[in-house]
């Protein structure tokens, strides 16, 4: 745990627009009062989602207790891309990648994707996934909210990033790897990965959501020097 983060502090963690005059949304206040049973004077921490936070106490008005602390952002961003999935599995992926400390989550349309969103569906899902990520960031006491990028085709992703694909038979992870794309349940087609760097996540066939969470776990551990590849 990084020094200067609210992870070791008392009380729950919540995001606000203004750290000097913190105001809770109706939903956040309801959660703190009704679910977490916070009472006036109980400690909590607030963050702006851009690396700044401070200690406070709960009440009708949030009382400021500590100075604003600014946590430097890592110069090495971790990015995980995942093909859109059925049901609530994509929400699970976003929740866990947020908890793990992934900085950016890409939503990708692959050739074997079985889920297709029209524009209204994209907007609704973007809003839903952003809410899931915000709740997970509060639970895990992050001070930087991850960016959930809009749904893009693989060709668009290739234009924006130097891509690496998670794919059986690829090379082992390297210490400087920071981005992986996870395919749909049917995997990437040979044409999609042809000529591109591929990374093997292990000897077993993983479900797409498992592969995405494994990628987030390994990439953040390598970035934060909690894990080093063997010789």
C-alpha positions in Angstrom: 0.0 0.0 0.0 1.4 3.4 -1.0 2.2 5.9 1.7 -0.1 8.8 1.7 -3.2 7.0 0.4 -6.4 6.6 2.4 -6.2 2.8 2.4 -5.1 2.6 6.0 -7.4 5.3 7.2 -10.6 4.9 9.3 -14.0 4.9 7.9 -15.4 4.6 4.3 -14.2 6.4 1.3 -16.3 8.5 -1.1 -15.8 10.7 -4.2 -16.8 14.4 -4.2 -16.5 17.2 -6.7 -14.9 19.8 -4.3 -12.5 18.8 -1.5 -12.8 22.2 0.2 -16.6 22.0 0.2 -17.4 18.3 0.0 -21.0 17.5 -0.7 -22.4 13.9 -1.0 -24.7 12.8 -3.7 -28.1 11.5 -2.5 -27.1 7.9 -3.3 -23.8 8.2 -1.5 -25.4 9.7 1.6 -28.1 7.0 1.6 -25.5 4.3 1.3 -23.4 5.7 4.2 -26.4 6.2 6.5 -28.6 3.2 5.7 -26.1 0.5 4.6 -22.9 1.4 6.5 -24.8 2.9 9.4 -22.6 5.9 9.7 -23.4 8.4 12.4 -22.6 12.1 12.9 -18.9 12.4 13.8 -17.8 9.1 12.3 -14.6 9.3 10.2 -14.5 9.0 6.4 -12.2 10.0 3.6 -13.1 12.0 0.5 -11.4 12.1 -2.9 -11.8 14.0 -6.1 -10.9 11.0 -8.2 -7.8 12.8 -9.6 -5.3 11.8 -6.9 -6.3 14.2 -4.1 -8.0 13.2 -0.9 -8.5 14.3 2.8 -9.9 13.0 6.1 -13.3 14.3 7.2 -16.1 13.4 9.6 -19.6 12.5 8.6 -22.7 14.6 9.4 -25.3 16.8 7.8 -22.3 18.9 6.7 -19.0 17.1 6.1 -16.4 18.4 8.5 -12.9 18.8 7.3 -10.3 17.2 9.6 -7.1 16.9 7.6 -5.2 18.7 4.9 -5.5 17.8 1.2 -3.0 15.1 0.3 -2.0 14.6 -3.4 -0.9 11.2 -4.4 1.4 11.2 -7.5 0.1 9.2 -10.4 2.2 6.3 -11.6 4.0 7.2 -14.9 3.3 3.6 -16.0 -0.4 3.2 -16.8 -1.9 -0.3 -16.8 -4.5 -0.9 -19.6 -6.7 -3.9 -20.0 -9.0 -4.3 -23.1 -11.9 -6.8 -23.0 -14.4 -7.9 -25.6 -17.9 -7.1 -24.5 -19.5 -10.1 -22.7 -23.0 -11.4 -22.0 -25.0 -10.8 -18.8 -23.3 -9.2 -15.8 -19.8 -10.6 -16.6 -18.6 -7.3 -18.0 -19.7 -5.6 -14.8 -17.7 -8.1 -12.8 -14.6 -7.5 -14.9 -14.9 -3.7 -14.5 -15.4 -4.0 -10.8 -12.4 -6.3 -10.2 -10.0 -4.4 -12.6 -10.9 -1.2 -10.7 -10.2 -2.9 -7.3 -6.8 -4.2 -8.7 -5.7 -0.7 -9.7 -6.0 -0.8 -13.5 -5.9 2.7 -14.9 -7.8 2.3 -18.2 -10.3 -0.2 -19.4 -11.0 -0.7 -23.1 -14.2 -2.1 -24.5 -13.5 -3.9 -27.7 -15.6 -5.4 -30.6 -13.9 -8.6 -31.9 -14.8 -10.7 -34.9 -16.2 -13.5 -32.6 -18.0 -11.2 -30.2 -21.5 -12.6 -29.6 -22.8 -9.3 -28.0 -23.6 -6.3 -30.1 -24.7 -2.9 -28.8 -26.6 -0.2 -30.7 -25.8 3.4 -29.9 -28.4 3.8 -27.1 -27.2 0.5 -25.6 -23.6 1.7 -25.7 -24.6 4.9 -23.8 -26.6 3.0 -21.2 -23.8 0.5 -20.7 -21.1 3.2 -20.5 -23.1 4.9 -17.7 -23.7 1.6 -15.9 -20.0 0.5 -16.1 -18.8 3.9 -14.9 -21.1 3.6 -11.9 -19.8 0.1 -11.1 -16.2 1.4 -11.4 -16.9 4.3 -9.1 -18.5 2.1 -6.4 -15.5 -0.3 -6.7 -13.1 2.5 -6.4 -14.8 3.7 -3.2 -14.7 0.2 -1.7 -11.0 -0.2 -2.5 -10.2 3.4 -1.5 -8.6 4.4 -4.7 -7.9 8.1 -5.3 -7.7 7.9 -9.1 -10.9 6.8 -10.9 -10.1 4.5 -13.8 -11.1 5.6 -17.3 -13.6 3.4 -19.0 -13.3 4.1 -22.7 -16.2 4.0 -25.2 -16.7 0.8 -27.2 -14.4 0.6 -30.2 -13.6 -1.8 -33.0 -10.3 -3.6 -32.9 -9.0 -1.6 -35.8 -9.7 1.6 -33.8 -7.9 0.2 -30.8 -4.9 -0.6 -33.0 -4.7 2.9 -34.2 -4.7 4.3 -30.6 -2.4 1.8 -28.8 0.5 -0.5 -29.3 -1.5 -3.6 -28.8 -0.7 -7.0 -27.2 -3.1 -9.9 -27.3 -3.6 -12.5 -24.6 -3.6 -15.7 -26.6 -2.5 -19.3 -26.0 0.9 -20.1 -27.3 2.2 -16.5 -26.9 5.3 -15.4 -25.0 5.5 -15.1 -21.2 4.7 -11.7 -19.6 7.6 -9.3 -19.4 8.3 -6.8 -16.6 7.5 -3.8 -18.8 4.2 -5.1 -20.2 1.4 -2.6 -19.4 -1.4 -3.4 -21.9 -3.3 -6.6 -22.8 -6.3 -7.2 -24.9 -8.6 -10.1 -23.9 -10.7 -11.7 -26.6 -14.3 -13.1 -26.5 -15.2 -16.6 -25.5 -14.3 -18.0 -28.9 -10.9 -16.3 -28.8 -9.2 -14.1 -31.3 -9.2 -15.1 -34.9 -5.8 -15.9 -36.5 -6.3 -12.8 -38.7 -6.8 -10.5 -35.7 -3.5 -11.5 -34.0 -1.4 -12.0 -37.2 1.7 -9.9 -37.0 1.0 -8.7 -33.4 2.6 -9.5 -30.1 0.8 -12.2 -28.1 1.1 -13.1 -24.4 0.2 -16.5 -22.9 -1.6 -16.2 -19.5 -1.1 -19.9 -18.6 -1.6 -23.5 -19.6 -5.4 -23.6 -19.0 -8.2 -22.3 -21.1 -9.7 -19.3 -19.2 -13.1 -17.8 -19.5 -12.9 -14.3 -20.9 -13.7 -12.6 -17.5 -11.2 -14.8 -15.7 -8.5 -13.9 -18.3 -9.3 -10.2 -17.9 -9.0 -10.3 -14.1 -5.8 -12.4 -14.3 -4.3 -9.9 -16.8 -5.2 -7.0 -14.4 -3.7 -8.9 -11.5 -0.4 -9.7 -13.2 0.1 -6.3 -14.9 -0.5 -4.2 -11.8 1.7 -6.5 -9.7 4.5 -6.1 -12.3 4.0 -2.4 -12.5 4.1 -2.0 -8.7 7.1 -4.3 -8.3 5.1 -6.8 -6.2 6.0 -9.5 -8.8 9.0 -10.1 -11.0 9.3 -12.6 -13.8 11.7 -15.4 -13.2 15.0 -15.8 -15.0 
